């Protein structure tokens, strides 16, 4: 397996471009299934998860063209299959997002259950219950979800109340409701910016939708949707990650294309920790001088709170803070798997149930470490930026799922970082 090797101690300076949001692009791609007209998406990142969704949609018959930039055109005019097979779905949980669009447009869908997840259980129960509330007949058998629309082939608008907030279920039901008869109301809907971005695309395709970004969303279904052009919003998780990279390494970097309005809770926490964050014409400018950051407590929460996808990165930052901080994870039950690896680098972290007490240390020491999931892997890269000596991170295929050109972006700002091919890494061990 490839390795990323980081030799710490270099301050970061320059301009770092922020890519389009993976977590927005995936449901936007699935939404193309709702229409027989082309959908063009701009600012789509080049990531393993995007490739997985591309392969899944092509299997359904969607024609996808991607140019040399970040633009993608999806044409679902001739769908050949309404089945999403296990071999493709198992690679990425977001694959379940094809369920709502396929069912709404074709009256039937068979989608593999996505299986488990390294950071905790993320069941699709809310997706299925919501579709049943719109009249679908849903059965599970042989590891697959088998869903059919009511007699007549179209879902019926209805009232869907989520017992707890789920981004994926909100997205799936928004897309299903887009072609349902009548109005659908989603109660306790997720409020993430990616939900708003999906609503913008659906509106451009002809859906009347109100309330996206609040906990109540109203969708007026249409019999048929048109094509559209849409630009994917900037990746707020990538933005927060690189802001913390500057904070842990020190320096002065402009995050080009970043939107601070998408991560207000993160910016507030970083500012209280002593990091400089300001809006500039190009995006966000992040600075940190010679003094270490200050330990600040943090709790993950659904949007607009501090995102769980930035918890591991923030923990890495707090390992070298002045003082202690308490980090509480409220979203996923197994999202402290990076703690032992940070401990190998000299971090002082004590975990008790859903909270971690992080006592800042004067410095970390480079060590061989292993990534366990996407965000945990990048937290080890951040720790390596601040560590003395070399940090060698294995299982970096996790990073390929969510960070576009991470090594190149950090190196361009002065980090001493490179990616070593699997053969070379094995030969040197």
BAVEX-542605 format. One record per residue (C-alpha): residue number from 1; residue in one letter; y, z, x. Coordinates in steps of 0.02 Angstrom, whole numbers, padded with zeros to 5 digits. Each point is the difference from the previous one (the first is absolute). Layout:
REC | resi | resn | c2 | c3 | c1
REC | NUM | a | Y | Z | X
...
% end
This chain:
REC | resi | resn | c2 | c3 | c1
REC | 1 | x | 00000 | 00000 | 00000
REC | 2 | x | 00179 | -00033 | 00055
REC | 3 | x | 00105 | 00144 | 00064
REC | 4 | x | 00186 | 00034 | -00001
REC | 5 | x | 00061 | 00086 | 00157
REC | 6 | x | 00165 | 00091 | 00006
REC | 7 | x | 00083 | 00075 | 00152
REC | 8 | x | 00128 | 00122 | -00066
REC | 9 | x | 00172 | 00053 | 00056
REC | 10 | x | 00098 | -00159 | -00037
REC | 11 | x | 00150 | 00011 | -00115
REC | 12 | x | 00016 | -00137 | -00131
REC | 13 | x | 00151 | -00114 | -00011
REC | 14 | x | 00037 | -00163 | -00087
REC | 15 | x | -00034 | -00084 | -00167
REC | 16 | x | -00165 | 00010 | -00092
REC | 17 | x | -00031 | -00113 | -00151
REC | 18 | x | -00078 | 00076 | -00157
REC | 19 | x | -00133 | -00106 | -00085
REC | 20 | x | -00031 | -00025 | -00185
REC | 21 | x | -00092 | 00141 | -00086
REC | 22 | x | -00189 | -00016 | -00001
REC | 23 | x | -00014 | 00116 | -00149
REC | 24 | x | 00118 | -00111 | -00098
REC | 25 | x | -00072 | -00167 | 00056
REC | 26 | x | -00179 | 00039 | -00054
REC | 27 | x | 00037 | 00025 | -00187
REC | 28 | x | 00125 | -00144 | 00005
REC | 29 | x | -00140 | -00113 | 00063
REC | 30 | x | -00116 | 00062 | -00138
REC | 31 | x | 00135 | -00036 | -00129
REC | 32 | x | -00014 | -00185 | 00040
REC | 33 | x | -00162 | 00004 | -00101
REC | 34 | x | 00104 | 00023 | -00158
REC | 35 | x | 00069 | -00177 | 00001
REC | 36 | x | -00061 | -00179 | 00021
REC | 37 | x | 00164 | -00039 | 00087
REC | 38 | x | 00035 | 00028 | 00187
REC | 39 | x | 00071 | 00164 | 00062
REC | 40 | x | 00093 | 00000 | 00166
REC | 41 | x | 00018 | 00161 | 00097
REC | 42 | x | 00116 | 00020 | 00150
REC | 43 | x | 00001 | 00138 | 00133
REC | 44 | x | -00189 | 00023 | -00010
REC | 45 | x | -00067 | 00095 | 00152
REC | 46 | x | -00141 | -00070 | 00106
REC | 47 | x | -00130 | 00139 | -00016
REC | 48 | x | -00187 | 00023 | -00020
REC | 49 | x | 00022 | 00066 | -00178
REC | 50 | x | 00100 | -00155 | -00047
REC | 51 | x | -00139 | -00108 | 00072
REC | 52 | x | -00128 | 00098 | -00102
REC | 53 | x | 00097 | -00027 | -00161
REC | 54 | x | 00022 | -00184 | 00045
REC | 55 | x | -00189 | -00020 | 00020
REC | 56 | x | -00034 | 00088 | -00164
REC | 57 | x | 00125 | -00106 | -00098
REC | 58 | x | -00065 | -00160 | 00078
REC | 59 | x | -00174 | 00050 | -00056
REC | 60 | x | 00069 | 00005 | -00178
REC | 61 | x | 00068 | -00176 | 00024
REC | 62 | x | 00181 | 00036 | 00044
REC | 63 | x | 00073 | -00130 | 00117
REC | 64 | x | 00102 | 00089 | 00133
REC | 65 | x | 00113 | -00082 | 00128
REC | 66 | x | 00087 | 00098 | 00135
REC | 67 | x | 00129 | -00080 | 00114
REC | 68 | x | 00045 | 00048 | 00177
REC | 69 | x | 00125 | 00129 | -00060
REC | 70 | x | -00033 | 00141 | -00122
REC | 71 | x | -00007 | -00105 | -00158
REC | 72 | x | -00152 | -00023 | -00111
REC | 73 | x | -00030 | -00108 | -00154
REC | 74 | x | -00140 | 00048 | -00120
REC | 75 | x | -00061 | -00120 | -00135
REC | 76 | x | -00124 | 00073 | -00126
REC | 77 | x | -00004 | -00155 | -00108
REC | 78 | x | -00188 | -00027 | 00018
REC | 79 | x | -00094 | 00164 | 00003
REC | 80 | x | -00187 | -00023 | 00032
REC | 81 | x | -00061 | 00180 | -00009
REC | 82 | x | 00050 | 00162 | -00085
REC | 83 | x | -00116 | 00104 | 00109
REC | 84 | x | 00062 | 00097 | 00152
REC | 85 | x | -00155 | 00029 | 00108
REC | 86 | x | -00042 | 00157 | 00096
REC | 87 | x | 00003 | -00084 | 00171
REC | 88 | x | 00186 | -00037 | -00021
REC | 89 | x | 00056 | 00149 | -00103
REC | 90 | x | -00079 | 00128 | 00118
REC | 91 | x | 00118 | -00052 | 00139
REC | 92 | x | 00156 | 00059 | -00092
REC | 93 | x | 00025 | 00115 | -00148
REC | 94 | x | 00151 | -00101 | -00060
REC | 95 | x | -00123 | -00137 | -00050
REC | 96 | x | -00023 | 00090 | -00166
REC | 97 | x | 00174 | -00065 | -00045
REC | 98 | x | -00078 | -00166 | -00053
REC | 99 | x | -00084 | 00088 | -00147
REC | 100 | x | 00152 | 00009 | -00114
REC | 101 | x | 00064 | -00178 | 00028
REC | 102 | x | -00172 | -00081 | -00018
REC | 103 | x | -00040 | 00096 | -00158
REC | 104 | x | 00170 | -00035 | -00077
REC | 105 | x | -00001 | -00187 | 00033
REC | 106 | x | -00183 | -00044 | -00021
REC | 107 | x | -00062 | 00137 | -00116
REC | 108 | x | -00133 | 00059 | 00121
REC | 109 | x | -00018 | 00066 | 00176
REC | 110 | x | -00139 | 00069 | 00109
REC | 111 | x | 00063 | 00097 | 00150
REC | 112 | x | -00099 | 00100 | 00126
REC | 113 | x | 00035 | 00185 | 00011
REC | 114 | x | 00096 | 00023 | 00163
REC | 115 | x | -00100 | 00149 | 00064
REC | 116 | x | 00061 | 00148 | 00101
REC | 117 | x | 00147 | 00025 | 00114
REC | 118 | x | 00020 | 00092 | 00165
REC | 119 | x | 00152 | 00097 | -00058
REC | 120 | x | -00073 | 00060 | -00164
REC | 121 | x | -00063 | -00050 | -00170
REC | 122 | x | 00107 | -00128 | -00091
REC | 123 | x | -00092 | -00038 | -00163
REC | 124 | x | 00037 | -00148 | -00112
REC | 125 | x | -00024 | 00104 | -00159
REC | 126 | x | 00184 | -00014 | -00046
REC | 127 | x | -00005 | -00190 | 00016
REC | 128 | x | -00150 | -00011 | -00117
REC | 129 | x | 00065 | 00124 | -00128
REC | 130 | x | 00166 | -00092 | -00007
REC | 131 | x | -00084 | -00167 | -00029
REC | 132 | x | -00105 | 00079 | -00138
REC | 133 | x | 00162 | 00060 | -00081
REC | 134 | x | 00051 | -00184 | -00008
REC | 135 | x | -00161 | -00042 | -00093
REC | 136 | x | -00114 | -00048 | 00144
REC | 137 | x | -00185 | 00036 | -00005
REC | 138 | x | -00042 | 00074 | 00169
REC | 139 | x | -00173 | 00035 | 00068
REC | 140 | x | -00061 | 00048 | 00174
REC | 141 | x | -00168 | -00061 | 00062
REC | 142 | x | -00077 | -00050 | 00165
REC | 143 | x | 00153 | 00055 | 00097
REC | 144 | x | 00116 | -00114 | -00100
REC | 145 | x | 00131 | 00021 | -00135
REC | 146 | x | -00034 | -00120 | -00144
REC | 147 | x | 00152 | -00020 | -00112
REC | 148 | x | 00030 | -00107 | -00154
REC | 149 | x | 00152 | -00024 | -00109
REC | 150 | x | -00018 | 00031 | -00187
REC | 151 | x | -00054 | -00137 | -00120
REC | 152 | x | 00123 | -00142 | 00016
REC | 153 | x | 00008 | 00015 | 00188
REC | 154 | x | 00166 | 00091 | 00020
REC | 155 | x | 00040 | 00179 | 00039
REC | 156 | x | 00107 | 00095 | -00125
REC | 157 | x | 00158 | 00091 | 00047
REC | 158 | x | -00013 | 00187 | -00012
REC | 159 | x | 00050 | 00169 | 00067
REC | 160 | x | -00078 | 00052 | 00165
REC | 161 | x | 00029 | 00178 | 00061
REC | 162 | x | -00056 | 00037 | 00178
REC | 163 | x | -00059 | 00181 | 00026
REC | 164 | x | 00068 | -00009 | 00178
REC | 165 | x | 00104 | -00126 | 00096
REC | 166 | x | -00096 | -00148 | 00071
REC | 167 | x | 00087 | -00146 | 00084
REC | 168 | x | -00151 | -00116 | -00011
REC | 169 | x | -00036 | 00039 | -00183
REC | 170 | x | 00183 | -00027 | -00044
REC | 171 | x | -00001 | -00169 | 00087
REC | 172 | x | -00164 | -00055 | -00080
REC | 173 | x | 00060 | 00047 | -00175
REC | 174 | x | 00169 | -00082 | 00024
REC | 175 | x | -00087 | -00164 | 00041
REC | 176 | x | -00126 | 00017 | -00141
REC | 177 | x | 00140 | 00037 | -00125
REC | 178 | x | 00096 | -00155 | 00056
REC | 179 | x | -00118 | -00111 | -00102
REC | 180 | x | -00046 | 00125 | -00136
REC | 181 | x | 00054 | -00022 | -00181
REC | 182 | x | 00151 | 00107 | -00041
REC | 183 | x | 00080 | 00141 | 00097
REC | 184 | x | -00084 | 00117 | 00122
REC | 185 | x | 00074 | 00167 | 00051
REC | 186 | x | -00059 | 00085 | 00160
REC | 187 | x | 00031 | 00188 | 00001
REC | 188 | x | 00004 | 00100 | 00163
REC | 189 | x | 00007 | -00163 | 00096
REC | 190 | x | 00022 | -00004 | 00188
REC | 191 | x | 00179 | -00024 | 00057
REC | 192 | x | -00026 | -00072 | 00174
REC | 193 | x | 00111 | -00144 | 00060
REC | 194 | x | -00155 | -00110 | 00004
REC | 195 | x | -00013 | 00024 | -00189
REC | 196 | x | 00179 | -00061 | -00019
REC | 197 | x | -00037 | -00149 | 00112
REC | 198 | x | -00149 | -00049 | -00108
REC | 199 | x | 00108 | 00016 | -00156
REC | 200 | x | 00128 | -00118 | 00077
REC | 201 | x | -00133 | -00133 | 00028
REC | 202 | x | -00072 | 00022 | -00175
REC | 203 | x | 00175 | -00018 | -00073
REC | 204 | x | 00026 | -00160 | 00101
REC | 205 | x | -00164 | -00064 | -00074
REC | 206 | x | 00064 | 00031 | -00176
REC | 207 | x | -00050 | 00178 | -00045
REC | 208 | x | 00127 | 00114 | -00085
REC | 209 | x | -00021 | 00165 | 00091
REC | 210 | x | 00108 | 00157 | -00003
REC | 211 | x | -00007 | 00168 | 00085
REC | 212 | x | -00084 | -00047 | 00165
REC | 213 | x | 00046 | 00134 | 00125
REC | 214 | x | -00004 | 00135 | -00135
REC | 215 | x | -00149 | 00092 | -00073
REC | 216 | x | 00000 | -00107 | -00159
REC | 217 | x | -00022 | -00188 | 00009
REC | 218 | x | 00010 | -00119 | -00149
REC | 219 | x | -00080 | -00173 | 00012
REC | 220 | x | 00016 | -00138 | -00130
REC | 221 | x | -00154 | -00109 | 00022
REC | 222 | x | 00011 | -00189 | 00001
REC | 223 | x | -00129 | -00130 | -00048
REC | 224 | x | 00030 | -00096 | 00160
REC | 225 | x | 00096 | 00030 | 00161
REC | 226 | x | 00088 | -00122 | 00114
REC | 227 | x | 00016 | -00013 | 00188
REC | 228 | x | 00129 | 00090 | 00105
REC | 229 | x | 00073 | 00027 | 00172
REC | 230 | x | 00016 | 00176 | 00068
REC | 231 | x | 00042 | 00088 | 00163
REC | 232 | x | -00106 | 00152 | 00045
REC | 233 | x | 00102 | 00157 | 00029
REC | 234 | x | 00006 | 00077 | 00176
REC | 235 | x | -00141 | 00118 | 00047
REC | 236 | x | 00061 | 00178 | -00023
REC | 237 | x | -00153 | 00073 | 00087
REC | 238 | x | 00027 | -00110 | 00152
REC | 239 | x | 00184 | 00048 | -00005
REC | 240 | x | -00042 | 00185 | -00001
REC | 241 | x | -00131 | -00021 | 00136
REC | 242 | x | 00119 | -00083 | 00121
REC | 243 | x | 00138 | 00123 | -00042
REC | 244 | x | -00120 | 00138 | 00054
REC | 245 | x | -00047 | -00100 | 00155
REC | 246 | x | 00182 | 00005 | 00055
REC | 247 | x | 00008 | 00184 | -00046
REC | 248 | x | -00152 | 00046 | 00105
REC | 249 | x | 00040 | -00111 | 00149
REC | 250 | x | 00189 | 00015 | -00006
REC | 251 | x | 00120 | -00145 | 00007
REC | 252 | x | 00106 | -00113 | -00108
REC | 253 | x | -00080 | -00136 | -00108
REC | 254 | x | 00060 | -00106 | -00146
REC | 255 | x | -00137 | -00029 | -00128
REC | 256 | x | 00047 | -00175 | -00054
REC | 257 | x | -00019 | -00035 | -00186
REC | 258 | x | -00042 | 00180 | -00044
REC | 259 | x | 00060 | 00073 | -00165
REC | 260 | x | 00042 | 00185 | 00014
REC | 261 | x | 00006 | 00015 | -00188
REC | 262 | x | -00190 | -00017 | -00004
REC | 263 | x | -00031 | 00154 | 00111
REC | 264 | x | 00138 | 00122 | -00044
REC | 265 | x | -00116 | 00151 | 00006
REC | 266 | x | -00060 | -00052 | 00173
REC | 267 | x | 00176 | -00027 | 00066
REC | 268 | x | 00056 | 00168 | -00068
REC | 269 | x | -00145 | 00087 | 00089
REC | 270 | x | 00032 | -00091 | 00164
REC | 271 | x | 00185 | 00040 | -00004
REC | 272 | x | -00038 | 00185 | -00027
REC | 273 | x | -00114 | -00013 | 00152
REC | 274 | x | 00145 | -00063 | 00105
REC | 275 | x | -00031 | -00187 | -00004
REC | 276 | x | 00147 | -00117 | -00023
REC | 277 | x | -00023 | -00126 | -00141
REC | 278 | x | 00140 | -00111 | -00062
REC | 279 | x | 00014 | -00159 | -00102
REC | 280 | x | 00067 | -00150 | 00097
REC | 281 | x | 00023 | -00183 | -00046
REC | 282 | x | -00170 | -00047 | 00072
REC | 283 | x | -00097 | 00143 | -00081
REC | 284 | x | -00021 | 00177 | 00066
REC | 285 | x | 00051 | 00070 | 00168
REC | 286 | x | -00108 | 00144 | 00062
REC | 287 | x | 00049 | 00107 | 00150
REC | 288 | x | -00061 | 00155 | 00089
REC | 289 | x | 00077 | 00072 | 00158
REC | 290 | x | -00075 | 00110 | 00134
REC | 291 | x | -00024 | 00153 | -00108
REC | 292 | x | -00168 | 00016 | -00090
REC | 293 | x | -00008 | -00012 | -00188
REC | 294 | x | -00001 | 00159 | -00103
REC | 295 | x | -00152 | 00057 | -00098
REC | 296 | x | 00025 | -00033 | -00187
REC | 297 | x | -00125 | 00035 | -00139
REC | 298 | x | -00060 | -00147 | -00105
REC | 299 | x | -00107 | -00027 | -00154
REC | 300 | x | -00066 | -00169 | -00055
REC | 301 | x | 00037 | -00050 | -00179
REC | 302 | x | -00003 | -00155 | -00110
REC | 303 | x | 00155 | -00108 | 00015
REC | 304 | x | 00144 | 00040 | 00019
REC | 305 | x | -00073 | 00143 | 00104
REC | 306 | x | -00063 | -00009 | 00178
REC | 307 | x | -00140 | -00131 | 00004
REC | 308 | x | -00177 | 00049 | 00048
REC | 309 | x | -00008 | -00160 | 00103
REC | 310 | x | 00125 | 00077 | 00122
REC | 311 | x | -00077 | 00173 | 00012
REC | 312 | x | -00104 | -00034 | 00157
REC | 313 | x | 00148 | -00078 | 00090
REC | 314 | x | 00111 | 00147 | -00045
REC | 315 | x | -00132 | 00121 | 00063
REC | 316 | x | -00002 | -00091 | 00167
REC | 317 | x | 00189 | 00021 | 00009
REC | 318 | x | -00010 | 00185 | -00041
REC | 319 | x | -00125 | 00032 | 00141
REC | 320 | x | 00143 | -00014 | 00125
REC | 321 | x | 00134 | 00082 | -00108
REC | 322 | x | 00096 | 00156 | 00044
REC | 323 | x | -00078 | 00135 | -00109
REC | 324 | x | -00133 | -00014 | -00134
REC | 325 | x | -00021 | -00099 | -00160
REC | 326 | x | -00115 | 00011 | -00151
REC | 327 | x | -00067 | -00166 | -00063
REC | 328 | x | -00083 | 00000 | -00171
REC | 329 | x | -00101 | -00148 | -00065
REC | 330 | x | -00007 | -00011 | -00190
REC | 331 | x | -00062 | -00179 | -00026
REC | 332 | x | -00164 | -00023 | 00094
REC | 333 | x | -00126 | 00135 | 00040
REC | 334 | x | -00062 | -00063 | 00170
REC | 335 | x | 00159 | -00058 | 00083
REC | 336 | x | 00001 | 00117 | 00150
REC | 337 | x | -00134 | -00092 | 00098
REC | 338 | x | 00126 | -00041 | 00136
REC | 339 | x | 00022 | 00185 | 00041
REC | 340 | x | -00148 | 00014 | 00121
REC | 341 | x | 00058 | -00155 | 00092
REC | 342 | x | 00178 | 00066 | 00017
REC | 343 | x | -00080 | 00162 | 00061
REC | 344 | x | -00084 | -00097 | 00141
REC | 345 | x | 00175 | -00045 | 00058
REC | 346 | x | 00057 | 00181 | 00003
REC | 347 | x | 00072 | 00021 | -00175
REC | 348 | x | -00004 | 00174 | -00077
REC | 349 | x | -00050 | -00024 | -00182
REC | 350 | x | -00086 | 00121 | -00118
REC | 351 | x | -00069 | -00068 | -00164
REC | 352 | x | -00030 | 00107 | -00152
REC | 353 | x | -00057 | -00097 | -00154
REC | 354 | x | 00140 | -00121 | -00046
REC | 355 | x | 00127 | 00064 | 00127
REC | 356 | x | 00020 | -00017 | 00187
REC | 357 | x | 00106 | 00116 | 00107
REC | 358 | x | 00067 | -00099 | 00147
REC | 359 | x | 00071 | 00100 | 00145
REC | 360 | x | 00101 | -00113 | 00113
REC | 361 | x | -00052 | -00012 | 00183
REC | 362 | x | 00108 | -00050 | 00150
REC | 363 | x | -00101 | -00158 | 00025
REC | 364 | x | -00159 | -00093 | -00041
REC | 365 | x | -00126 | -00069 | 00125
REC | 366 | x | -00077 | -00173 | -00012
REC | 367 | x | -00185 | -00004 | -00043
REC | 368 | x | -00134 | -00115 | -00073
REC | 369 | x | 00013 | 00015 | -00190
REC | 370 | x | -00078 | -00085 | -00150
REC | 371 | x | 00084 | -00061 | -00159
REC | 372 | x | -00078 | 00050 | -00166
REC | 373 | x | 00111 | -00096 | -00123
REC | 374 | x | 00154 | -00110 | -00004
REC | 375 | x | 00137 | 00132 | 00003
REC | 376 | x | -00096 | 00120 | 00113
REC | 377 | x | -00017 | -00140 | 00128
REC | 378 | x | 00186 | -00032 | 00010
REC | 379 | x | 00035 | 00187 | 00014
REC | 380 | x | -00101 | -00004 | 00162
REC | 381 | x | 00107 | -00144 | 00063
REC | 382 | x | 00155 | 00103 | -00036
REC | 383 | x | -00073 | 00151 | 00088
REC | 384 | x | -00039 | -00112 | 00149
REC | 385 | x | 00183 | -00051 | 00011
REC | 386 | x | 00045 | 00182 | 00037
REC | 387 | x | -00152 | 00048 | 00105
REC | 388 | x | -00011 | 00011 | 00187
REC | 389 | x | -00125 | -00121 | 00075
REC | 390 | x | -00102 | -00129 | -00096
REC | 391 | x | -00065 | 00011 | -00177
REC | 392 | x | -00143 | -00119 | -00042
REC | 393 | x | -00023 | -00024 | -00188
REC | 394 | x | -00164 | -00072 | -00063
REC | 395 | x | -00044 | -00074 | -00171
REC | 396 | x | 00169 | -00085 | -00010
REC | 397 | x | -00065 | -00123 | -00129
REC | 398 | x | 00071 | 00126 | -00124
REC | 399 | x | 00174 | -00044 | 00064
REC | 400 | x | -00028 | -00184 | -00032
REC | 401 | x | -00011 | 00039 | -00186
REC | 402 | x | 00178 | 00064 | -00014
REC | 403 | x | 00111 | -00032 | 00151
REC | 404 | x | 00054 | -00175 | 00047
REC | 405 | x | 00019 | -00025 | 00189
REC | 406 | x | 00017 | 00187 | 00034
REC | 407 | x | -00030 | -00014 | 00187
REC | 408 | x | 00123 | -00143 | 00019
REC | 409 | x | 00135 | 00086 | -00102
REC | 410 | x | -00010 | 00163 | 00097
REC | 411 | x | -00013 | -00087 | 00169
REC | 412 | x | 00156 | -00102 | -00039
REC | 413 | x | 00095 | 00165 | -00019
REC | 414 | x | -00060 | 00068 | 00167
REC | 415 | x | -00165 | 00085 | -00038
REC | 416 | x | -00134 | -00011 | 00135
REC | 417 | x | -00139 | -00058 | -00115
REC | 418 | x | -00131 | -00135 | -00003
REC | 419 | x | -00157 | -00051 | -00092
REC | 420 | x | -00160 | -00018 | 00099
REC | 421 | x | -00137 | -00115 | -00062
REC | 422 | x | -00167 | 00078 | -00042
REC | 423 | x | -00093 | -00080 | 00146
REC | 424 | x | 00125 | 00062 | 00128
REC | 425 | x | 00008 | 00173 | -00078
REC | 426 | x | -00191 | 00015 | 00006
REC | 427 | x | -00007 | -00060 | 00181
REC | 428 | x | 00127 | 00130 | 00055
REC | 429 | x | -00087 | 00145 | -00085
% end
